[in-house]
């Protein structure tokens, strides 16, 4: 028996939309198609036009500027989403490291500022998002973030971002424990390497994709749409018993020993 996911009457908020190729946008599209009232956030004024173009013509959709390291800015985005309909799903798709810290062999040379930047933007930023969202999820809800296998295993060139993803995954577990009594679930999706604006800054990214497609059980890379589908599942009642987990959408690559 097939079960359609219906998010009508609920609000979804997606942080970190950069352009139409973003994983964040693929998630936003899936949530909106399921009936959710949609709010997306973009980082700064430079990205405003692109974000506005994505939601232009869509009913029940809007774009707002948000700096995830500014708690007031995060709270404003959450309030905007919750004003439209009861907040049920929040996706956190935010990560950044300095380009010079994402070159093969450069991890040991990472300076304190670069380390701090990567950890603050890519891991810590989930906390203010979760704090603000949980207060508005009065009937429970789902918080989803994006991670990568480089938080568990070494990927040349991923460097400090791998450390940040490890911290992010630990944060998911602690937040899941803390927010569970409110009916708020917190999970991460570990996506395979996808050709996004952020991924292009990683040294050796093209080779990473090639190796994934060659070694993964499904013998291919995944798509943004597949990651969006996993997010829709986690946002729905079908995943009502799932929290504190990392859900892999990587064509099975993570199960391979070599």
C-alpha positions in Angstrom: 0.0 0.0 0.0 1.4 3.4 -1.0 1.2 6.3 1.4 1.2 9.8 0.1 3.0 12.3 2.3 0.8 15.4 2.9 2.2 18.4 4.6 -0.7 20.6 3.8 -1.5 23.1 6.6 2.1 22.9 7.9 5.1 25.2 7.4 8.6 24.2 6.3 11.7 26.3 6.7 14.9 25.6 4.7 18.2 27.3 5.6 21.0 27.7 3.1 19.6 27.9 -0.4 22.3 29.1 -2.7 20.9 28.4 -6.2 18.8 25.9 -8.1 21.5 23.2 -7.8 21.6 23.4 -4.0 20.7 20.4 -1.9 18.7 22.9 0.2 16.6 23.8 -2.9 16.0 20.1 -3.7 14.7 19.6 -0.2 12.6 22.8 -0.4 11.0 21.6 -3.7 10.0 18.3 -2.2 8.5 19.8 0.9 6.6 22.4 -1.1 5.3 19.8 -3.5 4.0 17.8 -0.5 1.8 20.8 0.4 4.0 22.6 2.9 4.0 26.4 3.2 7.6 27.2 2.3 10.2 29.7 3.6 13.7 29.5 2.3 16.7 31.6 3.5 19.6 33.0 1.6 22.9 34.2 3.1 23.2 37.8 2.0 22.0 40.6 -0.3 24.1 39.3 -3.2 22.1 36.1 -3.3 18.7 37.8 -2.8 17.8 38.0 -6.5 18.5 34.3 -7.1 16.5 33.2 -4.1 13.6 35.4 -5.1 13.6 33.9 -8.6 13.4 30.4 -7.2 10.2 31.1 -5.3 8.7 33.5 -7.8 5.4 32.1 -9.1 5.1 29.6 -6.3 2.1 29.8 -4.0 2.8 29.5 -0.3 6.5 30.4 -0.7 8.8 33.2 0.2 12.6 33.9 0.6 14.2 35.8 3.5 17.7 36.8 4.2 19.3 35.1 7.2 22.7 35.0 8.8 22.7 31.7 10.8 25.4 33.0 13.2 23.1 35.9 14.2 20.5 34.5 16.6 18.1 37.4 16.0 18.3 36.8 12.3 17.5 33.1 12.8 14.6 33.9 15.1 13.2 36.3 12.5 13.3 33.6 9.8 11.6 31.1 12.1 8.9 33.6 13.1 8.3 34.3 9.4 7.8 30.7 8.7 5.7 30.0 11.7 3.4 33.0 11.0 2.3 31.4 7.8 1.4 28.0 9.3 2.4 25.7 12.2 6.1 25.0 11.9 6.6 21.3 11.3 9.9 20.9 9.4 13.2 22.7 9.4 16.2 21.9 7.1 19.7 23.2 8.0 21.9 23.0 4.9 24.7 25.3 5.9 28.5 24.7 5.7 31.6 26.8 5.0 35.4 26.5 5.3 38.1 28.7 3.8 39.2 27.5 0.4 42.8 27.3 1.5 41.8 24.8 4.2 40.2 22.4 1.6 43.3 21.4 -0.4 44.8 17.9 -0.3 47.4 17.6 2.5 46.4 20.9 4.1 44.7 19.8 7.3 47.8 20.0 9.6 48.3 23.5 8.4 44.9 24.7 9.4 45.1 27.8 11.6 42.9 28.6 14.5 40.8 31.1 12.6 40.1 28.7 9.7 39.3 25.9 12.2 37.0 28.2 14.2 35.2 29.4 11.1 34.5 25.9 9.8 33.2 24.7 13.1 31.1 27.7 13.8 29.4 28.0 10.5 29.1 24.2 9.7 28.3 22.8 13.1 27.5 25.4 15.8 25.0 27.1 13.5 22.6 24.1 14.0 22.2 25.1 17.6 20.6 28.5 17.2 18.4 27.1 14.4 17.2 24.2 16.7 16.7 26.6 19.7 14.5 28.9 17.7 12.6 26.2 15.8 11.8 24.0 18.8 10.0 26.8 20.6 7.6 27.1 17.6 7.1 23.4 17.1 4.4 23.2 19.6 3.0 20.0 18.2 6.3 18.4 17.5 8.3 18.5 14.3 11.4 17.5 12.4 14.8 19.2 12.2 17.1 17.9 9.5 20.7 18.8 8.8 23.2 17.8 6.0 26.4 15.9 6.7 28.9 13.8 4.7 30.9 10.6 5.1 34.0 12.7 5.5 32.9 13.2 9.1 33.7 9.5 9.8 36.4 8.7 7.3 39.3 10.6 5.8 38.7 12.2 2.4 41.8 14.0 1.0 41.0 17.6 0.7 37.9 17.5 3.0 40.1 18.3 5.9 38.6 20.7 8.5 35.2 20.2 7.0 35.4 16.6 8.1 36.0 17.6 11.7 33.1 20.1 11.4 30.8 17.3 10.1 31.8 15.1 13.0 30.9 17.9 15.4 27.6 18.4 13.5 26.7 14.7 13.8 27.4 14.7 17.6 25.3 17.8 17.9 22.4 15.9 16.2 22.6 13.2 18.8 22.7 15.7 21.8 19.9 17.8 20.4 17.8 14.7 19.7 18.1 13.7 23.3 17.3 17.1 24.6 14.3 17.9 22.3 12.7 14.5 22.2 10.4 15.1 25.1 8.9 18.0 23.1 8.2 15.7 20.2 10.9 17.3 18.1 13.0 14.9 16.1 16.6 15.8 14.9 18.3 13.8 12.2 21.1 14.2 9.6 21.2 13.1 6.0 24.7 12.0 4.8 24.6 12.6 1.1 27.1 11.3 -1.4 29.2 13.9 -3.3 26.9 16.2 -5.3 28.0 18.9 -7.7 27.0 22.0 -5.8 28.5 25.5 -5.4 30.0 24.5 -2.1 31.4 21.2 -3.3 33.4 22.9 -6.0 35.7 24.4 -3.4 36.9 21.0 -2.2 40.2 19.9 -3.6 39.9 16.7 -5.7 36.1 16.8 -5.8 35.8 15.4 -9.3 37.9 12.4 -8.4 35.8 11.9 -5.2 32.7 11.6 -7.4 34.4 9.2 -9.7 35.5 6.9 -6.9 32.0 7.0 -5.3 30.3 6.0 -8.5 32.9 3.2 -9.1 32.7 1.7 -5.6 29.2 2.3 -4.4 26.9 -0.8 -4.5 24.5 1.0 -6.9 27.5 1.9 -9.1 26.5 5.6 -9.5 26.3 8.9 -7.7 23.1 10.1 -6.1 21.0 13.1 -7.2 19.8 16.2 -5.3 16.3 14.9 -5.8 17.1 11.7 -3.9 18.4 13.7 -1.0 15.2 15.8 -1.1 13.1 12.6 -1.0 14.9 11.4 2.1 14.3 14.8 3.7 10.6 14.6 2.9 10.5 11.2 4.6 12.2 12.5 7.7 9.8 15.5 7.8 6.8 13.3 7.6 4.9 11.1 10.1 6.4 8.1 8.3 9.6 8.9 10.3 7.8 9.6 13.6 10.1 7.1 15.4 13.3 8.2 13.9 15.6 10.7 15.7 19.2 11.1 16.5 20.2 9.3 13.3 22.3 9.7 10.3 20.5 8.6 7.2 22.8 7.7 4.3 21.8 8.7 0.8 25.1 7.8 -1.0 24.2 4.8 -3.2 25.5 2.6 -0.4 29.1 3.8 -0.6 29.4 4.0 3.2 29.0 0.2 3.7 32.1 -0.7 1.6 35.4 -1.6 3.2 37.4 -0.3 0.3 
